[in-house]
Amino acid sequence: MKNIFILLATVLTMTVSSIAQTTWVVDNVHSNVKFSVTHLVISEVEGSFNVYSGTLQSLKPDFAGAAVDFTVDVTSINTDNEMRDKHLKSDDFFNAEKYPKMTFKRVSWKKTGDQNYALEGDLTIRDVTTRVTFTVVYGGTIKD
């Protein structure tokens, strides 16, 4: 499978749902899952996944030790080219029929700036797990 670089620029405008352990749920209206891949070494193809969900659970306000789980529905891929999207869903790439979801589980979470973090974890695509690092932008919280 070709290398796919996924930029997870998730603005975690989240909802607080418990007291002792805080659980945030990704706000899909203010978040996105995008990727960019080099095509034939001469151009970049950009795309996104439109269906995804995720949670972050933490006991600390700085997210140290936070548990992060994220799932993407690969059938929701969109590269603005129907023929390419169909090909990406085929067995040549994602095999969306057999493996409709990709998942991510946190391994480490490091603050890299005022509202920026490096999120390292295990990304599973087509039953193959690879260690990856994503850039996360924390945009604040909304309390119920």
C-alpha positions in Angstrom: 0.0 0.0 0.0 1.3 3.4 -0.8 2.4 5.7 2.0 -0.4 7.9 3.0 0.4 11.0 5.1 -2.6 11.9 7.1 -2.7 15.3 8.7 -5.1 15.2 11.6 -5.8 18.9 12.2 -8.4 18.3 14.8 -9.8 21.3 16.6 -10.9 19.7 19.8 -13.8 21.9 20.6 -15.3 19.4 23.0 -18.0 18.7 25.5 -17.2 17.9 29.1 -19.1 14.8 30.2 -17.9 13.7 33.6 -16.4 15.1 36.8 -13.4 13.0 38.0 -12.3 11.9 34.6 -13.0 14.4 31.8 -14.2 12.9 28.5 -14.2 15.0 25.4 -15.9 14.0 22.2 -14.6 15.3 18.8 -16.8 18.0 17.5 -17.2 17.0 13.8 -18.5 20.5 12.9 -15.2 22.1 13.9 -12.8 19.2 13.1 -11.5 17.5 10.0 -9.4 14.5 8.9 -7.3 15.3 5.9 -4.5 13.7 4.0 -2.0 14.6 1.2 -0.1 12.1 -0.9 2.4 12.6 -3.7 1.0 11.3 -7.0 3.5 10.0 -9.6 6.2 12.2 -8.0 4.8 15.3 -9.8 1.7 16.4 -8.0 0.0 16.3 -4.6 -3.5 14.7 -4.2 -5.4 16.0 -1.2 -8.5 14.4 0.3 -10.5 14.0 3.5 -12.6 11.5 5.3 -16.1 12.9 6.1 -17.2 10.3 8.7 -15.2 9.9 11.9 -15.5 9.8 15.7 -13.1 10.2 18.6 -12.8 10.6 22.3 -10.2 11.9 24.6 -10.3 11.0 28.3 -8.0 12.7 30.8 -7.6 13.2 34.5 -5.4 16.3 34.1 -6.1 19.6 32.4 -2.8 19.4 30.4 -3.9 16.0 28.9 -0.9 14.1 30.4 -1.7 10.4 30.2 -4.9 11.1 28.2 -6.5 8.1 26.5 -7.3 8.9 22.8 -9.4 6.6 20.6 -10.3 7.6 17.0 -12.1 5.8 14.3 -12.5 6.8 10.6 -15.0 5.3 8.1 -12.8 4.7 5.1 -15.9 4.6 2.8 -16.3 8.3 3.5 -13.1 9.2 1.6 -13.4 12.2 -0.6 -10.7 13.4 -3.1 -13.1 15.4 -5.3 -12.7 12.7 -7.9 -15.4 9.9 -7.9 -13.3 7.5 -10.0 -10.2 7.9 -7.7 -12.4 7.6 -4.6 -13.8 4.3 -5.9 -10.3 3.1 -6.6 -9.1 4.0 -3.1 -12.0 2.0 -1.6 -11.0 -1.0 -3.7 -8.7 -3.8 -2.7 -5.8 -2.0 -4.3 -5.8 0.4 -1.3 -8.2 0.4 1.6 -10.4 -2.6 0.7 -13.3 -0.7 2.4 -15.6 -3.7 1.9 -13.5 -5.9 4.2 -11.9 -3.2 6.3 -14.4 -0.3 6.6 -12.7 1.4 9.5 -9.3 2.7 10.4 -8.5 3.2 14.1 -6.0 5.1 16.2 -5.0 4.5 19.8 -2.7 6.9 21.7 0.8 5.8 22.8 2.1 9.3 23.9 0.9 12.9 24.1 3.4 15.7 24.2 2.8 19.5 24.3 4.7 21.2 21.6 3.3 24.8 21.9 0.7 26.9 23.5 -2.2 25.0 22.0 -0.3 22.4 20.0 0.5 18.8 20.7 2.2 15.8 19.1 0.0 12.8 19.4 1.8 9.5 18.8 -0.1 6.3 18.5 -1.0 3.1 16.7 -2.9 3.6 13.4 -4.6 0.5 12.0 -5.5 0.3 8.3 -6.5 -2.9 6.6 -5.6 -4.9 9.8 -2.0 -3.5 9.6 -0.9 -1.4 12.6 1.8 1.3 12.2 3.1 3.8 14.8 2.4 7.4 13.6 2.5 11.0 15.0 -0.2 13.6 14.4 -0.3 17.3 15.0 -3.2 18.3 17.2 -4.5 21.8 17.7 -6.5 22.3 20.9 -9.0 25.1 20.4 -10.6 25.2 23.8 -13.6 23.6 25.5 -17.3 24.2 25.8 -18.9 23.1 29.1 -22.4 21.7 29.3 
